[in-house]
Amino acid sequence: MEEIIFVDKPAGMTSFGAVARVRRILSERAGKKVKVGHTGTLDPFASGLLILLADKATKQAMAFSKLDKVYEATMQLGATSSTGDPEGEITVVTPEVNYSKAQIELCLRQFVGKISQRPPIFSAIKINGQRAYRLARAGKEPEMPSRTVEVFTLELLDYRPPYLSFRAHVSSGTYIRSLVEDIGKSLGCGAYTTALRRTKIADYDIAQVKLFNLPD
């Protein structure tokens, strides 16, 4: 049995849901309960590469979780979301966005390197032993401490106002939703992430690894 499992998680599925499906399949194949864990989650609305570990390999989870990652994201300028993604309450900030491509590229360059970032309240980070998103759903607003993360590269892929697509190579612990919100604040128009896909984790490229068939 393979102990390192690569999954292309579809949008709309939770990372824990993907883990449960893989666990069920491997347990059925082995005829016994197989331990399976993740090495870093993806938001439900996001798609892309998940690395899961089975049996003894689960002990390596911490090492895998610290690997850098590559994402391709689309953001909408001129509006914000209570969750930073399409699942939240959308508020229009600027009805029309008319920034030039040069202005967008100049803004993106400001976020390359080590930056201070505050994780979104709708995240799996634990605050006093509780998941932040559970506190947020209960109507509480947990205090999310800022952290230093690194954006190695930030490449503009497409710009068709009000939508902007980019590819980001970032350190572990970087939240693309927060990065998008900070870009929107820097531009002065607000922004939220409309689509997100993780394409690489360190040298593991979703286009090159052998993917585990994840049934519906």
N, C-alpha and C positions, 0 to 999 in steps of 0.2 A: 504494500500500500504506500502511495506517495504521501510524504509527511508535509511537504510544502505545496499548497494548492493555490492556483491562480484563478480568480473568478472575474468575469466582466459583469459587474452588478448593473442591472438595468435601473433606469430612473423609476421611482415609485416604490421600490423595495428598500426596506431597512437593511443595514449591514447585519443586524442581529438575525433578521429573517434569512439572509443568505447563509449565515453560519448554521442556522437550524436546518436548512435544506441539505447542506453538505453533510452535516452530522448524521442526518437520517439516512442518506444514501450510503455513506461509508459504513454506518452501523449495520445496515441491511446486507451489504456485501460481506462484511466481516463476521456476521452472525453474533455480534456482541456490541455493546455500547462503546463507541469511539469518541474520545475527547477531541473537540475541535474549538479553536479560538481564533480571534481576529488579531491583526497587528496594527490596527488603526481604522477607524470607521469612515464611511462616506455618508453625507447627508442623504436622506430619503429621495430628494429631488435630483440628486446627482447620479451620474453613471460612471463606470470605469473600473480600473484595476483595484481589486482587493486581494491581499495576500492572507490566506488562512493557514493555520498550522494544526497538524493532527498528532495525537499521541505524544511521544517524547519531545517532538519538535516544538510543542507549546511553550517549553522553557525558554525558547529563543525569542519570544514575542517582544520583549523590551528592546532587543537589539534591532529587530525589524522596524519597530515603531519609530526609531530615531533616524531612519533613512530619509534623505531628501526626496522631493516629489515634483512631478510636472503635471500641470493642469491646463486645460483649455476651457475658457469661460466666456460667456456672453453676458453683458450687463446692459441695463436700460438706464440712460441718463434722464434726469428731469423728474424722477420719482423715487420714493423710498418705500421700504417694506418693514413692517414691525419685526419680521424674522430675518430680514436680509435676503429673502428668496421669494419665489412666486407663491409660496404657501401662506404668507403673512398678509396683513392688512396694508393695502397700497395707498400711499398718499402722494398726490401730484404736487411737485414743488415748482417746476418750471414747465409750462405748457409747450414751449418750443425751445429746442436746443440747436444752436447754430455755431458751435465751436468748429474751428478749422482742424484739419488733420494735424497740422504743425502744432497747434495748441494742445491737442490730445497727446501727441508724442512727447512734448515737453513736460506735460503733467506726469506721464507714466515714468519718465526718467527720474523724477524726484523720489520714486518709491523703490528704486534699485539700490541694494545694499542692506545694511542692518537698519531696521526700523522698529519703533515701539508700536505695539499693536494691542488693542483690547479685544479679547475674544467675544463673540456674540453671546447674549444671555440664553438664546436658544441653541445650546450646545451640550455635549455630553460631559463637559468638565464638571468635576465634583467640587461643590462648595459646602464646607462643613459636613461632608459625608453624603450629600444629596446632589443628584444631577441638576445642573443649572436649568435645563429645559423643563424639568418637573416643577421647579420653583416658579419659573416664569409662567407656566400654564396654570399654576395655582394663584396667579395674580400678584406674585411677589417679584421684586426686581433685585436679583442678587448682585452684589458688588463684584464685578469682574476685574481682577487686577491686571494691569498692563504687563506685557512680556516683550522681550526683545527677540525678533525673528529676523531671518535674512531672505531677501529676494535676490537671487543670483542673476536672473534675466527676466525681463518683462517685455514681450514682443507683441506689438499691435498686429493683429491678423486681418481685421476688417473694421471699417467704420462707416456705418450708414445711419446717421442720426434718426432716432435717438439711441440706436443700438451700437455697441462697440464690442468686438471680440478680441481676446488676447490669449497668449500662451505665457504661463509663468512657471519658472523653475524656482522652487522655494525650499527653505529648510523645514524640518519637522516642526509641527506646532503652529504653522502658519494657517490662518483661516482666510480663504479666498473671499468669503462673504464680507469679512471685516476689511480686507484690502479694497474691495469694490466700494464699500461705504466710505472709506477714507479718500479714495479717488474722487468720488462724488462731492465730498465736502471740500476737497482742494479746488475743484472746478467751480464750486458754489452753486451746484444745481441739484445735488442729491443723486443717488444711484443705488440700484440693487441688482443682485445676480439673478438672471433669468434661466441660465443653463450652465451646467458644470460637468466636466468629464476629466477623470484622472487617467492619464495615459502612461505615466512611468512612475516607478518607485525605485530610486537609485538606478541600477543598470537593467532592471526588469521592465521591459517595454511590452505593453499590451499587444502590440502587433507582432511580437516575436516569441512570447512565451506560449506554452501549451496550456490552453484554457480548459478548466473543468466545466463540463456541460451542466448548466444550471437550469433544470426544467421549470416550467411555469407552475 
